């Protein structure tokens, strides 16, 4: 489905040279799937440059085992030069480090101390954290705790400066600001995953569990606009995939399978996971720069989320 959306973007941009930059490609499965789809478009495939930014050497080695030699590898987007095409990330921004803050008489930041165990301390928040909330016109009530992702602002600023013309697709857990800063989220969104179970014990299983927080897509859109990016649209993953023909694709796959019963079970599972479960939790933000605005298929009449 992402291959279809990239192909449409390429057509909107005049069917010329097109660079895809994928952040945090992991084992390279998404890259492989996209390239396998785009091979059918011989003209685009010939003009395509696929760049991966993956800082993990272990992941690079795994991905190189099954990705073609044409894939280029980088540590930082500034090494690539000016980009005409699309910058893509899937579950990247929610892994950036965040600052935990809580509103007392003034905004305070949560620091971590250690003496016979981990202990939290509150100190007055730095000016950059106060400026973040002020910029977004957010006034936190007394006792409200949340996270602020300053690395996300550095990231969107960096990629906006390297994108000469084209699109940015950001897929991740998160919400727009009005859903992050409400009464139901007054404890913040920071959570841990350990052995596939969710917990909020930040100081246990050190180095053995993932710690993540929801992405504030309003912040990405706001700071993107400050750096020349226009929001093309924002929707959830389920709607995005449905608009691109995910259900029809599964039906076509079913028609080619010999074991129709097993294939039907797999299709039902994928429908539930990608369209309903993860489909509602993951959001898709598309931004554009230097291109004529055209309605993208993945965002067709997308509802407010």
C-alpha positions as CSV (number, residue, x, y, z in Angstrom):
1,X,0.0,0.0,0.0
2,X,2.9,2.4,0.7
3,X,4.3,1.4,-2.6
4,X,1.1,2.5,-4.3
5,X,1.1,5.8,-2.4
6,X,4.8,6.5,-3.4
7,X,4.0,5.7,-7.0
8,X,1.2,8.2,-7.0
9,X,3.4,10.8,-5.5
10,X,6.0,10.1,-8.2
11,X,3.3,10.7,-10.9
12,X,2.2,13.9,-9.3
13,X,5.8,15.1,-9.3
14,X,6.1,14.6,-13.1
15,X,7.5,11.0,-13.3
16,X,11.1,12.2,-12.8
17,X,14.0,11.1,-10.6
18,X,12.5,10.1,-7.2
19,X,14.3,9.5,-3.9
20,X,12.8,7.5,-1.0
21,X,14.5,8.0,2.4
22,X,13.4,5.5,5.0
23,X,14.3,6.1,8.6
24,X,15.0,3.3,11.0
25,X,14.4,0.5,8.5
26,X,15.2,-2.3,11.0
27,X,15.4,-5.6,9.2
28,X,14.5,-4.0,5.9
29,X,11.2,-5.8,5.4
30,X,9.3,-2.7,4.5
31,X,11.9,-1.6,2.1
32,X,11.9,-5.0,0.4
33,X,8.1,-5.0,0.1
34,X,8.1,-1.4,-1.4
35,X,10.8,-2.3,-3.9
36,X,9.1,-5.5,-4.9
37,X,5.9,-3.6,-5.6
38,X,7.6,-0.8,-7.6
39,X,9.5,-3.2,-9.8
40,X,6.4,-3.5,-11.9
41,X,6.7,0.2,-12.8
42,X,9.9,-0.1,-14.8
43,X,10.2,3.6,-15.5
44,X,9.9,4.6,-11.9
45,X,12.2,1.8,-10.7
46,X,14.9,3.0,-13.1
47,X,14.6,6.5,-11.8
48,X,14.3,5.4,-8.1
49,X,16.9,6.0,-5.5
50,X,16.2,4.2,-2.2
51,X,18.2,5.5,0.9
52,X,18.0,4.0,4.4
53,X,19.1,5.8,7.6
54,X,19.8,3.0,10.1
55,X,22.2,3.6,12.9
56,X,22.2,0.1,14.3
57,X,25.0,-1.9,12.7
58,X,23.3,-5.1,13.7
59,X,20.1,-4.2,11.9
60,X,22.1,-3.0,8.9
61,X,23.8,-6.4,8.6
62,X,20.4,-8.2,8.8
63,X,18.8,-6.0,6.2
64,X,21.7,-6.2,3.8
65,X,21.2,-10.0,3.6
66,X,18.0,-9.6,1.6
67,X,18.0,-6.1,0.2
68,X,19.4,-5.3,-3.3
69,X,22.7,-3.6,-3.8
70,X,21.0,-0.5,-5.1
71,X,19.9,0.5,-1.6
72,X,22.1,3.2,-0.1
73,X,23.0,3.4,3.6
74,X,23.5,6.5,5.7
75,X,23.9,7.6,9.3
76,X,22.3,11.0,8.8
77,X,20.0,12.6,6.3
78,X,22.4,15.5,5.7
79,X,24.8,13.0,4.0
80,X,22.3,12.4,1.2
81,X,22.0,15.9,-0.1
82,X,18.9,17.7,-1.4
83,X,16.0,15.3,-1.8
84,X,13.3,15.2,-4.4
85,X,10.9,12.4,-3.5
86,X,9.6,11.1,-0.1
87,X,10.9,10.8,3.4
88,X,9.3,7.9,5.2
89,X,9.3,6.7,8.8
90,X,7.4,4.0,10.5
91,X,7.5,3.8,14.3
92,X,10.5,6.2,14.6
93,X,9.4,9.3,16.5
94,X,7.9,7.4,19.4
95,X,11.3,6.1,20.2
96,X,12.9,9.5,20.6
97,X,13.9,10.6,24.1
98,X,11.4,12.8,25.9
99,X,11.3,15.2,28.8
100,X,8.7,14.4,31.5
101,X,7.1,17.5,33.0
102,X,4.4,18.2,35.6
103,X,2.6,21.5,36.3
104,X,3.0,22.7,39.9
105,X,3.0,26.4,40.7
106,X,5.3,26.5,37.7
107,X,6.3,23.9,35.1
108,X,8.6,21.3,36.6
109,X,10.7,18.7,34.9
110,X,11.1,15.1,36.3
111,X,14.8,14.2,36.9
112,X,16.1,10.8,38.0
113,X,18.5,10.4,40.9
114,X,20.0,7.3,42.3
115,X,20.9,6.4,45.9
116,X,20.0,2.9,47.1
117,X,17.6,2.8,44.2
118,X,16.1,5.2,41.6
119,X,14.3,8.3,42.8
120,X,12.5,11.1,41.0
121,X,13.2,14.7,41.6
122,X,11.4,17.8,40.4
123,X,13.3,20.8,39.1
124,X,12.1,23.9,37.3
125,X,11.7,23.2,33.6
126,X,14.1,24.6,31.2
127,X,13.1,27.5,28.9
128,X,12.9,25.2,25.8
129,X,10.2,23.1,27.5
130,X,8.2,26.2,28.6
131,X,8.6,27.7,25.1
132,X,7.3,24.4,23.5
133,X,3.9,24.6,25.4
134,X,3.7,28.4,24.8
135,X,4.3,27.9,21.1
136,X,1.4,25.4,20.9
137,X,-0.8,27.6,23.2
138,X,-1.0,24.8,25.8
139,X,-1.9,25.7,29.4
140,X,-1.6,22.7,31.6
141,X,-3.7,22.6,34.8
142,X,-2.1,22.1,38.2
143,X,-1.0,18.5,38.7
144,X,-1.1,17.6,35.0
145,X,1.9,15.5,33.8
146,X,2.9,14.9,30.2
147,X,6.0,14.5,27.9
148,X,7.7,16.9,25.6
149,X,9.6,15.6,22.6
150,X,12.2,18.2,21.7
151,X,14.1,15.6,19.5
152,X,11.0,15.4,17.2
153,X,11.3,19.2,16.6
154,X,15.0,18.8,15.7
155,X,14.1,15.9,13.4
156,X,11.3,17.6,11.5
157,X,13.4,20.8,11.1
158,X,16.3,18.7,9.7
159,X,14.3,16.7,7.2
160,X,12.4,19.8,6.1
161,X,15.7,21.5,5.2
162,X,16.9,18.6,3.2
163,X,13.6,18.1,1.3
164,X,13.8,20.2,-1.9
165,X,10.4,19.0,-3.2
166,X,8.2,16.1,-2.3
167,X,6.5,14.5,0.7
168,X,7.1,13.3,4.2
169,X,5.1,10.3,5.5
170,X,5.2,9.8,9.3
171,X,3.5,6.7,10.7
172,X,3.4,6.3,14.5
173,X,1.5,6.0,17.7
174,X,0.1,9.3,18.8
175,X,-2.6,12.0,18.5
176,X,-3.1,15.6,17.6
177,X,-2.5,17.9,20.5
178,X,-6.1,18.2,21.6
179,X,-6.2,14.5,22.4
180,X,-2.9,14.5,24.2
181,X,-3.6,17.4,26.5
182,X,-7.0,16.4,27.9
183,X,-8.2,15.1,31.3
184,X,-7.9,11.4,30.2
185,X,-4.1,11.9,29.6
186,X,-3.3,13.8,32.8
187,X,-0.6,11.2,33.7
188,X,1.1,11.4,30.4
189,X,1.5,8.7,27.8
190,X,4.9,7.2,28.7
191,X,4.7,3.4,28.9
192,X,7.0,0.4,28.9
193,X,6.9,-2.9,27.0
194,X,8.6,-5.9,28.6
195,X,8.1,-9.4,27.2
196,X,5.0,-8.2,25.2
197,X,3.4,-6.9,28.4
198,X,2.7,-3.2,29.1
199,X,3.8,-1.6,32.4
200,X,4.6,1.8,33.8
201,X,7.6,0.7,35.9
202,X,10.2,2.9,34.3
203,X,13.0,1.9,36.7
204,X,12.7,-1.9,36.5
205,X,14.1,-4.2,33.8
206,X,16.7,-1.6,33.0
207,X,18.0,-2.2,29.4
208,X,15.6,-5.0,28.9
209,X,12.4,-3.1,28.1
210,X,11.2,-0.6,25.6
211,X,10.1,2.8,26.9
212,X,7.9,4.9,24.5
213,X,5.5,7.8,24.5
214,X,2.8,8.9,22.0
215,X,3.8,11.4,19.3
216,X,2.3,14.8,19.3
217,X,1.4,15.2,15.6
218,X,0.3,18.8,16.1
219,X,3.8,19.6,17.1
220,X,5.2,17.9,14.0
221,X,2.8,19.8,11.8
222,X,3.4,23.1,13.5
223,X,7.1,23.0,13.4
224,X,7.0,21.5,9.9
225,X,5.0,24.6,8.8
226,X,7.6,26.8,10.3
227,X,10.1,25.1,8.1
228,X,8.2,25.2,4.8
229,X,6.1,22.1,5.1
230,X,2.4,22.0,4.3
231,X,0.2,19.4,5.9
232,X,-1.3,17.2,3.2
233,X,-3.5,15.3,5.6
234,X,-3.7,13.4,8.8
235,X,-5.6,10.1,9.4
236,X,-5.4,6.8,11.1
237,X,-3.6,3.8,9.6
238,X,-6.8,1.8,9.1
239,X,-8.3,4.5,6.9
240,X,-5.1,5.1,5.1
241,X,-4.7,1.5,4.1
242,X,-8.4,1.1,3.2
243,X,-8.3,4.0,0.9
244,X,-5.3,2.5,-0.9
245,X,-7.2,-0.7,-1.5
246,X,-6.0,-3.0,1.3
247,X,-9.1,-5.1,1.4
248,X,-9.2,-5.5,-2.4
249,X,-5.6,-6.5,-2.3
250,X,-6.2,-9.2,0.3
251,X,-9.1,-10.6,-1.8
252,X,-6.8,-10.8,-4.8
253,X,-4.2,-12.7,-2.7
254,X,-7.0,-15.1,-1.5
255,X,-7.9,-15.9,-5.1
256,X,-4.4,-17.2,-5.8
257,X,-4.1,-19.4,-2.7
258,X,-4.6,-23.1,-2.8
259,X,-5.4,-23.5,0.9
260,X,-8.4,-21.1,0.9
261,X,-9.4,-21.8,4.5
262,X,-6.0,-21.0,5.9
263,X,-5.7,-18.0,3.6
264,X,-9.1,-16.7,4.8
265,X,-8.0,-17.0,8.4
266,X,-4.8,-15.0,7.7
267,X,-6.7,-12.4,5.8
268,X,-9.1,-12.0,8.7
269,X,-6.2,-11.7,11.1
270,X,-4.5,-9.0,9.0
271,X,-7.7,-7.1,8.6
272,X,-8.2,-6.9,12.3
273,X,-4.6,-6.1,13.2
274,X,-3.8,-3.6,10.5
275,X,-7.2,-1.9,10.1
276,X,-8.9,-2.2,13.5
277,X,-6.4,-2.7,16.3
278,X,-3.2,-1.1,15.1
279,X,-5.2,0.7,12.5
280,X,-6.8,2.9,15.1
281,X,-3.7,3.3,17.3
282,X,-1.3,4.3,14.5
283,X,-1.7,7.6,12.8
284,X,-0.4,8.8,9.4
285,X,0.7,12.4,8.8
286,X,1.7,13.4,5.3
287,X,3.4,16.7,4.7
288,X,4.5,18.3,1.4
289,X,6.9,20.9,0.1
290,X,7.5,22.4,-3.3
291,X,4.9,20.4,-5.1
292,X,1.5,21.2,-6.6
293,X,-1.2,20.1,-4.1
294,X,-3.0,17.0,-5.3
295,X,-5.4,14.8,-3.4
296,X,-3.5,11.7,-2.3
297,X,-5.4,8.4,-2.4
298,X,-4.4,7.4,1.1
299,X,-6.0,10.6,2.4
300,X,-9.2,10.6,0.3
301,X,-11.8,12.5,2.3
302,X,-10.1,11.4,5.5
303,X,-12.3,12.0,8.7
304,X,-11.1,14.0,11.6
305,X,-9.1,11.9,14.1
